[in-house]
Each structure stands twice: as structure tokens, then as C-alpha cells.
Amino acid sequence: MTTKQNHQVTPLLIGCQFAMTSPPPGLELKYSARFVAGDAYERSLFEMSLDFGRRRDFQTMTSFPRHIGVVSVFDRGELLCEFLLDVSQQRRNLETSVLGLVAPKVSLNSRSWALLAAAAKVFKKPFITAP
């Protein structure tokens, strides 16, 4: 991970940890970060269990630049959600770096969905979940 990329991902990891300093009982959250090609991640959306009707809208509203950072949130090794970041160029504002939120293990209209939808609203970015 380059210094530039680390500076972009670190604030989001800190934000995730701050938001979950006291997670709901039973959750054992872990975080990881990785970098992938934007087009490869876009293709991987077809392999995830996501709301079929909203997937097309999500892909239309989300830009997938050449390089994206993916901050993943896990509970006991199972992927809950991912925050997508534009790491293709230097950005000073985290809000403009966030591309979208993908939550393949969060059911539509669940409590977790409401919390993540609120985060997506803060960033003004698209959000997709399980059906």
C-alpha cells in the first residue's frame, strides 16, 4: 500500500471503528482494506447476492475508476459490507472519495440496512444490499 493510498483509506477505517465502538451484542467486527481494478470489482457484483432490481441502478449511478479501494467489514469472517473509494487520484475530502456502499449480507429494510442507508445518505452515494 502506498503512502498516498494509505492516507485515503485510513480515515474511513477510523470512521468505521468509531461508528462501531460499541457494536450490537453478538457482533465481532473486523475490518480490512484492499485495492482492485474498478472494472474487476464491477464484474464481481454479479457474483454477490445483491438485490437484482437495484443492481443495475447501482452500477449506473456508481463510477468505477481505474483503481478503487475497498474497505470490508466482517462479522466472524463473513462479509457484511464494503465501502468503495476512488484511489485513482489524490483527493483531500473523504466525502468525494467514497463511490458507494455494497452490503451483500444486509437484508433490505433491516436495522443494519437503516444504519448503512444513513451512512450512504451522508456521503450522498449509492447503496446496494441483499434482496
FIDODREN-936475 format. One record per atom (N, C-alpha, C): residue number from 1; x, y, z. Coordinates in steps of 0.001 Angstrom, whole numbers. Example, Ala and Ser with C-alpha at 12.3 -4.5 7.8 and 13.67 -1.06 7.14 Angstrom:
<rs>
R  nr  x  y  z
R  1  13190  -5690  7800
R  1  12300  -4500  7800
R  1  13200  -3300  7800
R  2  12850  -2250  7080
R  2  13670  -1060  7140
R  2  12900  30  7870
</rs>
This chain:
<rs>
R  nr  x  y  z
R  1  860  -1166  0
R  1  0  0  0
R  1  905  1228  0
R  2  670  2139  -945
R  2  1486  3341  -984
R  2  1040  4310  93
R  3  1897  5291  384
R  3  1556  6290  1395
R  3  309  7055  985
R  4  212  7417  -305
R  4  -955  8151  -805
R  4  -2230  7342  -587
R  5  -2187  6053  -944
R  5  -3363  5207  -791
R  5  -3701  5012  686
R  6  -2692  4859  1523
R  6  -2911  4686  2952
R  6  -3601  5908  3552
R  7  -3215  7098  3131
R  7  -3839  8325  3645
R  7  -5308  8408  3251
R  8  -5691  7785  2137
R  8  -7078  7822  1710
R  8  -7926  6798  2444
R  9  -7373  5658  2740
R  9  -8142  4576  3360
R  9  -8193  4705  4876
R  10  -7131  5168  5496
R  10  -7064  5255  6952
R  10  -8229  6023  7576
R  11  -8624  7213  7042
R  11  -9750  7915  7677
R  11  -11057  7109  7654
R  12  -11274  6342  6590
R  12  -12507  5553  6530
R  12  -12451  4406  7533
R  13  -11298  3771  7671
R  13  -11170  2714  8681
R  13  -11420  3266  10076
R  14  -10863  4436  10354
R  14  -11078  5071  11660
R  14  -12562  5377  11851
R  15  -13206  5869  10789
R  15  -14638  6161  10856
R  15  -15462  4914  11129
R  16  -15110  3808  10477
R  16  -15823  2545  10705
R  16  -15651  2096  12146
R  17  -14423  2177  12646
R  17  -14169  1756  14022
R  17  -14892  2657  15011
R  18  -14924  3963  14749
R  18  -15621  4893  15627
R  18  -17122  4586  15640
R  19  -17686  4312  14469
R  19  -19119  4040  14374
R  19  -19488  2750  15097
R  20  -18548  1844  15211
R  20  -18834  556  15819
R  20  -18050  338  17116
R  21  -17786  1413  17853
R  21  -17061  1256  19111
R  21  -17855  413  20092
R  22  -19162  445  19975
R  22  -19983  -449  20799
R  22  -20999  -1116  19877
R  23  -20549  -2112  19095
R  23  -21451  -2775  18166
R  23  -22551  -3522  18910
R  24  -23637  -3810  18225
R  24  -24720  -4579  18849
R  24  -24197  -5893  19417
R  25  -24816  -6389  20477
R  25  -24363  -7642  21091
R  25  -24284  -8762  20060
R  26  -23225  -9541  20152
R  26  -23072  -10677  19253
R  26  -22246  -10386  18014
R  27  -21984  -9125  17715
R  27  -21169  -8807  16543
R  27  -19701  -8738  16931
R  28  -18867  -9363  16129
R  28  -17421  -9300  16320
R  28  -16832  -8730  15032
R  29  -16855  -7412  14901
R  29  -16476  -6775  13644
R  29  -14967  -6699  13465
R  30  -14555  -6981  12232
R  30  -13165  -6848  11794
R  30  -13190  -6061  10488
R  31  -12087  -5369  10204
R  31  -12002  -4540  9008
R  31  -10769  -4928  8208
R  32  -10873  -4783  6894
R  32  -9700  -4969  6048
R  32  -9808  -4012  4873
R  33  -8673  -3725  4257
R  33  -8645  -2832  3093
R  33  -7835  -3494  1992
R  34  -8284  -3278  766
R  34  -7559  -3805  -386
R  34  -7783  -2873  -1571
R  35  -7004  -3072  -2609
R  35  -7124  -2281  -3826
R  35  -7399  -3222  -4984
R  36  -8332  -2839  -5845
R  36  -8687  -3647  -7006
R  36  -8928  -2726  -8201
R  37  -8910  -3333  -9375
R  37  -9267  -2594  -10582
R  37  -10769  -2338  -10550
R  38  -11180  -1134  -10910
R  38  -12595  -772  -10870
R  38  -13471  -1680  -11713
R  39  -13014  -2024  -12933
R  39  -13829  -2873  -13798
R  39  -13946  -4291  -13244
R  40  -12897  -4778  -12573
R  40  -12952  -6111  -11962
R  40  -13966  -6138  -10822
R  41  -13994  -5066  -10008
R  41  -14958  -5025  -8910
R  41  -16377  -4946  -9459
R  42  -16562  -4146  -10501
R  42  -17899  -4020  -11094
R  42  -18395  -5381  -11587
R  43  -17520  -6161  -12207
R  43  -17906  -7502  -12662
R  43  -18212  -8417  -11474
R  44  -17493  -8240  -10360
R  44  -17702  -9110  -9193
R  44  -19076  -8912  -8556
R  45  -19717  -7783  -8823
R  45  -21054  -7541  -8274
R  45  -22054  -8597  -8732
R  46  -21819  -9195  -9911
R  46  -22725  -10220  -10417
R  46  -22597  -11532  -9652
R  47  -21492  -11706  -8936
R  47  -21286  -12920  -8150
R  47  -21819  -12791  -6730
R  48  -22161  -11562  -6326
R  48  -22659  -11333  -4966
R  48  -24174  -11486  -4922
R  49  -24665  -11841  -3746
R  49  -26107  -11963  -3542
R  49  -26675  -10575  -3248
R  50  -26970  -9828  -4325
R  50  -27477  -8465  -4195
R  50  -28861  -8358  -4811
R  51  -29598  -7348  -4410
R  51  -30929  -7093  -4945
R  51  -30824  -6890  -6456
R  52  -31365  -7831  -7211
R  52  -31248  -7817  -8670
R  52  -31818  -6538  -9277
R  53  -32966  -6122  -8781
R  53  -33623  -4933  -9316
R  53  -32843  -3655  -9096
R  54  -32079  -3592  -8032
R  54  -31312  -2381  -7719
R  54  -29875  -2427  -8239
R  55  -29413  -3606  -8627
R  55  -28026  -3737  -9086
R  55  -27754  -2869  -10317
R  56  -28663  -2883  -11259
R  56  -28466  -2085  -12473
R  56  -28400  -596  -12145
R  57  -29314  -134  -11284
R  57  -29294  1279  -10878
R  57  -27990  1616  -10163
R  58  -27546  719  -9299
R  58  -26294  950  -8563
R  58  -25133  1093  -9538
R  59  -25053  191  -10516
R  59  -23948  242  -11468
R  59  -24041  1481  -12367
R  60  -25236  1924  -12657
R  60  -25413  3121  -13478
R  60  -24999  4368  -12711
R  61  -25328  4449  -11422
R  61  -25053  5637  -10613
R  61  -23635  5671  -10049
R  62  -22935  4540  -10071
R  62  -21603  4464  -9478
R  62  -20543  4491  -10558
R  63  -19588  5396  -10410
R  63  -18454  5386  -11330
R  63  -17428  4407  -10777
R  64  -16838  3628  -11657
R  64  -15805  2683  -11263
R  64  -14517  3093  -11960
R  65  -13712  3960  -11295
R  65  -12459  4401  -11910
R  65  -11473  3245  -12035
R  66  -10338  3539  -12599
R  66  -9330  2517  -12851
R  66  -8926  1767  -11582
R  67  -8732  2474  -10491
R  67  -8343  1847  -9224
R  67  -9328  2251  -8138
R  68  -9773  1265  -7355
R  68  -10633  1584  -6217
R  68  -10075  913  -4967
R  69  -10332  1563  -3848
R  69  -10011  977  -2561
R  69  -11289  380  -1997
R  70  -11176  -769  -1385
R  70  -12331  -1447  -817
R  70  -12061  -1677  669
R  71  -12889  -1067  1516
R  71  -12805  -1292  2956
R  71  -13933  -2252  3304
R  72  -13566  -3450  3726
R  72  -14542  -4501  4016
R  72  -14769  -4615  5514
R  73  -16012  -4889  5877
R  73  -16393  -5083  7278
R  73  -16911  -6518  7409
R  74  -16320  -7265  8338
R  74  -16666  -8674  8541
R  74  -17200  -8911  9941
R  75  -18093  -9891  10069
R  75  -18533  -10403  11362
R  75  -18231  -11887  11373
R  76  -17314  -12291  12249
R  76  -16899  -13699  12354
R  76  -16493  -14272  10986
R  77  -15758  -13495  10217
R  77  -15251  -13950  8925
R  77  -16215  -13823  7767
R  78  -17450  -13424  8026
R  78  -18443  -13290  6959
R  78  -18562  -11822  6551
R  79  -18462  -11558  5251
R  79  -18529  -10192  4744
R  79  -19907  -9590  4981
R  80  -19938  -8445  5668
R  80  -21196  -7721  5877
R  80  -21386  -6627  4838
R  81  -20347  -5782  4683
R  81  -20466  -4677  3730
R  81  -19098  -4199  3296
R  82  -19093  -3411  2213
R  82  -17863  -2835  1696
R  82  -18094  -1380  1326
R  83  -17146  -544  1688
R  83  -17141  858  1288
R  83  -16178  970  118
R  84  -16619  1563  -983
R  84  -15798  1707  -2174
R  84  -15238  3120  -2241
R  85  -13923  3230  -2479
R  85  -13246  4526  -2515
R  85  -12520  4716  -3835
R  86  -12526  5939  -4333
R  86  -11752  6286  -5512
R  86  -10326  6578  -5066
R  87  -9395  5723  -5448
R  87  -7990  5938  -5095
R  87  -7153  6195  -6341
R  88  -7821  6527  -7443
R  88  -7101  6737  -8699
R  88  -6413  8094  -8749
R  89  -6799  9014  -7889
R  89  -6152  10320  -7842
R  89  -6180  10848  -6409
R  90  -5329  11832  -6160
R  90  -5260  12409  -4814
R  90  -6522  13220  -4529
R  91  -7191  12912  -3453
R  91  -8365  13661  -3022
R  91  -8156  14053  -1578
R  92  -8530  15242  -1251
R  92  -8353  15720  116
R  92  -9610  15512  953
R  93  -10741  15340  316
R  93  -12007  15243  1021
R  93  -12520  13802  950
R  94  -12663  13150  2088
R  94  -13127  11767  2111
R  94  -14504  11631  1482
R  95  -15374  12622  1683
R  95  -16730  12544  1143
R  95  -16719  12366  -372
R  96  -15827  13045  -1073
R  96  -15786  12915  -2531
R  96  -15060  11655  -2973
R  97  -14303  11024  -2084
R  97  -13598  9789  -2425
R  97  -14499  8564  -2357
R  98  -15560  8615  -1572
R  98  -16457  7465  -1440
R  98  -17280  7324  -2718
R  99  -17279  6122  -3282
R  99  -18028  5843  -4510
R  99  -19381  5211  -4220
R  100  -19447  4376  -3184
R  100  -20694  3699  -2855
R  100  -20500  2687  -1749
R  101  -21603  2077  -1335
R  101  -21595  1053  -294
R  101  -22257  -199  -849
R  102  -21642  -1343  -606
R  102  -22159  -2633  -1060
R  102  -22309  -3511  165
R  103  -23499  -4034  397
R  103  -23759  -4832  1603
R  103  -24482  -6133  1240
R  104  -23731  -7151  799
R  104  -24366  -8391  357
R  104  -25001  -9225  1468
R  105  -24671  -8956  2723
R  105  -25248  -9733  3832
R  105  -26230  -8925  4672
R  106  -26641  -7785  4167
R  106  -27591  -6943  4889
R  106  -28924  -6987  4147
R  107  -29954  -7441  4834
R  107  -31275  -7574  4219
R  107  -31956  -6221  4095
R  108  -32679  -6063  3005
R  108  -33426  -4842  2735
R  108  -34371  -4534  3899
R  109  -34385  -3292  4350
R  109  -35249  -2776  5418
R  109  -34982  -3362  6806
R  110  -33803  -3961  7002
R  110  -33420  -4426  8339
R  110  -32841  -3251  9122
R  111  -32556  -3457  10401
R  111  -31950  -2397  11223
R  111  -30576  -2019  10667
R  112  -29808  -3029  10267
R  112  -28495  -2763  9681
R  112  -28627  -1976  8388
R  113  -29650  -2317  7604
R  113  -29897  -1589  6359
R  113  -30144  -111  6654
R  114  -30928  175  7676
R  114  -31234  1567  8018
R  114  -29967  2327  8406
R  115  -29083  1690  9173
R  115  -27839  2338  9581
R  115  -26923  2606  8383
R  116  -26793  1622  7500
R  116  -25938  1810  6330
R  116  -26561  2780  5329
R  117  -27870  2768  5222
R  117  -28540  3728  4336
R  117  -28292  5155  4816
R  118  -28262  5331  6129
R  118  -27964  6659  6680
R  118  -26536  7069  6345
R  119  -25602  6128  6411
R  119  -24211  6435  6038
R  119  -24121  6800  4561
R  120  -24825  6068  3715
R  120  -24828  6366  2281
R  120  -25417  7746  2014
R  121  -26416  8102  2793
R  121  -27047  9416  2632
R  121  -26080  10541  3012
R  122  -25289  10318  4064
R  122  -24297  11312  4478
R  122  -23300  11552  3347
R  123  -22845  10482  2720
R  123  -21877  10597  1634
R  123  -22531  10934  295
R  124  -23883  10878  255
R  124  -24631  11129  -977
R  124  -24185  10184  -2092
R  125  -24092  8909  -1741
R  125  -23613  7887  -2676
R  125  -24584  6715  -2729
R  126  -24566  5957  -3820
R  126  -25459  4807  -3944
R  126  -25128  3694  -2958
R  127  -26112  2878  -2682
R  127  -26032  1835  -1671
R  127  -26836  645  -2172
R  128  -26266  -537  -2083
R  128  -26978  -1734  -2521
R  128  -26826  -2826  -1469
R  129  -27898  -3601  -1270
R  129  -27906  -4658  -252
R  129  -28406  -5967  -841
R  130  -28514  -6943  21
R  130  -29129  -8225  -352
R  130  -30622  -7976  -591
R  131  -31264  -8904  -1284
R  131  -32726  -8729  -1503
R  131  -33510  -8788  -209
</rs>
